[in-house]
Amino acid sequence: MANLKHLAILKQGVAAWNQYRKVGFSFREVNLQGVNFQEANLQGVNLKGANLQRANLQGVNLKGANLKEANLQRANLKEADLQRANLQEADLQGANLWAANLQRANLKEANLQDLNFRRFNIEEANLQGANLQRANLQGANLQRANLQGANLQKANLQGANLQKANLQEANLQEANLQGVNLQEANLQEANLQEANLQGANLGGTKINSATQLASKWHLVWQIQNFGAQNRDLRGADLRGADLRGIDFRKTDLRGADLRGADLRGIDFSGVNLREIKIDSATQLAPKWRLVWRILNQGRRHLNSKKADFREVDFQGADLRGVDFQHVNLSGANLRATNLSGANFYMANLSRADLRVADLGGANLNDAQLNRANLSRAHLKQTKALEADFTQAIFTGACIEDWNINSKTQLAGAVCDYIYLKSHKQKRRPHSSQFAPGDFAKLFQIVAETLDLVFTNGIEWSAFLAAFQQLQQEVQSDELTVQAIEKKSGGAFVIRVEVPADSNKAEIEKYLKREYNLRLKVMEQEYRAKLQAKNEHIIRYRQNSANMTEIVKLLANRPIHVETNAVANNHSDNLDFQGANIPGGVAAKNYGNMVETQHNYAPEQKQNLAEAAAEIQQLLNVLDRSYPADLPTDTQAEIEVAVKGISKDPALKKRVVAALKEGGMKALETFTDSPYVSILVAAYKGWHKG
């Protein structure tokens, strides 16, 4: 029961009460238990050690009041103003502090166990060593509060603001820190074992080796403070982590668990979202959630009857290998998107923004790309048979080894310049720009062709025999060699014009089989004839090709070694292996033949047979006089013989005419013979003379 004398003095005012307390009685004797002080002004009152159990202090002004060691168990402090009040070591267990203002209050070592501080303003409060076990601090403002050594075990701090708070040595074991702002807070030596930090902001938070923190949250702390670039996060448990705005470029996230994570504000451009785990609780921009679904849930989200991605923004996404067949992507933003190997068969990409997109190896067969913007796009080995590129923009695109046919539409295509090789190599035109319509004229296919690529050189005699056998089988005038192109590294491309309705795969298969059979036969003949080491066999192969037969074969078709290298260097290499000879010397691959479909405008025919015969006659003379592997000094003697030709005007005239008619580029392409090189070199000298 309250002491009536004390109550009477207190009613005289705070000043009278404080003065009386200085001399009148012991602090411990003050008994105001159960007194109703509702809305009284007790600012600065000294109630140190007073018994205020069950007292009604609702709405009371207790600013700066001294309540040190006071017993406030089950007291009603609802809406009380306790700013800067001294509650050190006070016992507030069971008290009602709803909406009380504890800003800058001193609660050092106070007993606040199980109290409800939901949404309280405790900014800059001194809670050092306070007992807040199981306290409800949900949404409370504890910014810059001193909680050093405080006991917050199992406390609920969900959504609380602890920015710059001092939690050094604090016990936060099993505390709910979900969504807490711990930015720049001090957690050194703190115990956070089994604490829930889901969605917590740990940016700038101070921890040290003595901080007890689960490895998962330690990783989150590292990511928030030092970034994720170049970090291996495969299989990482990042559930519920606050990862807002993190830069994940060059980060491996395969198998990472991001369920419930906050991924807002993240640009996943170029990031592989395959195999990562997200759920409905994951906060992710709709654009990237759609990308994730496409990559991880496949055709279920790309059903042709449902998938309508018109005008969708996929800019910068990694969509390698995705199956987009029949999907409507008209007007979609695919700028700088990685679409390499993607399948766009019969897809609608009209008006799509594909600037700087990587379409290397993609399937655009039968796709609609009218008015699509492919400026600076990468189209290396892209398949575009029967694709519609009407009025599409190609300026700056790379079309290395792309695969188009006579039904590929390029009408009205806009292109100032193009690159025939990756990394901006082989620009066409070299320095100027295409006139309107020139790009379509140059690249529009008008006949069906098949490219046979021999990646490691070619045995000409074997190919010639195989090709002639095919001609006899097919019995078609349309089956002819259109061009031969020598590539870097000793590779050759033989472009064959085939009937429009022919089965190119079967033709290629037939040539491969016949070519291999003849190689095996020649291998046996070479070994029996030379009985030499493998290196001699290879040399003999390289010099045994019948120059005349090859040239005769090409005599009825245009041969544009230089022109094709400039205008038509766009074959598409498919997965096709050929001409692999097992064992010994034959283990060398003389032609991994790769099938592509092409077409080029017909050129004026050139008859090289007469010129070839003249050159061959001269070569035969040298062949009879000297073996193929002459040493350097003997080759010098041949050069002397050539000098002799230059002294004979009639003979010299014949040689010049033959070389001029035959074309030095073609002759040098067909043989590695040193004799032709010598004659060509001599011709250049005579021509200058």
Secondary structure, 3 states (H helix, E strand, C coil): CCCHHHHHHHHCCHHHHHHHHHHCCCHHHCECCCCECCCCECCCCECCCCECCCCECCCCECCCCECCCCECCCCECCCCECCCCECCCCECCCCECCCCECCCCECCCCECCCCECCCCECCCCECCCCECCCCECCCCECCCCECCCCECCCCECCCCECCCCECCCCECCCCECCCCECCCCECCCCECCCCECCCCECCCCECCCCCECCHHHHHHHHHHHHCCCCCECCCCECCCCECCCCCCCCCECCCCECCCCECCCCCCCCCCCCCCECCCCCECCHHHHHHHHHHHHHHHHCCCCCCECCCCECCCCECCCCECCCCECCCCECCCCECCCCECCCCECCCCECCCCECCCCECCCCECCCCECCCCECCCCECCCCECCCCECCCCECCCCECCCCCECCCCECCCEEEECCCEEEECCCCCCCCCHHHHHHCCCCCEEEEEECCCCCHHHHHHHHHHHHHHHCCCCCEEEEEEECHHHCEEEEEECCCCCCHHHHHHHHHHHHHHHHHHHHHHHHHHHCCCHHHHHHHHHHCCCHHHHHHHHHCCCCCHHHHHHHCCCCCCCCCCCCCCCCHHHHCCCCCCCEEEECCCCCCCCCCHHHHHHHHHHHHHHHHHCCCCCCHHHHHHHHHHHHHHHHCHHHHHHHHHHHHHHCHHHHHHHCCCHHHHHHHHHHHHHHHC
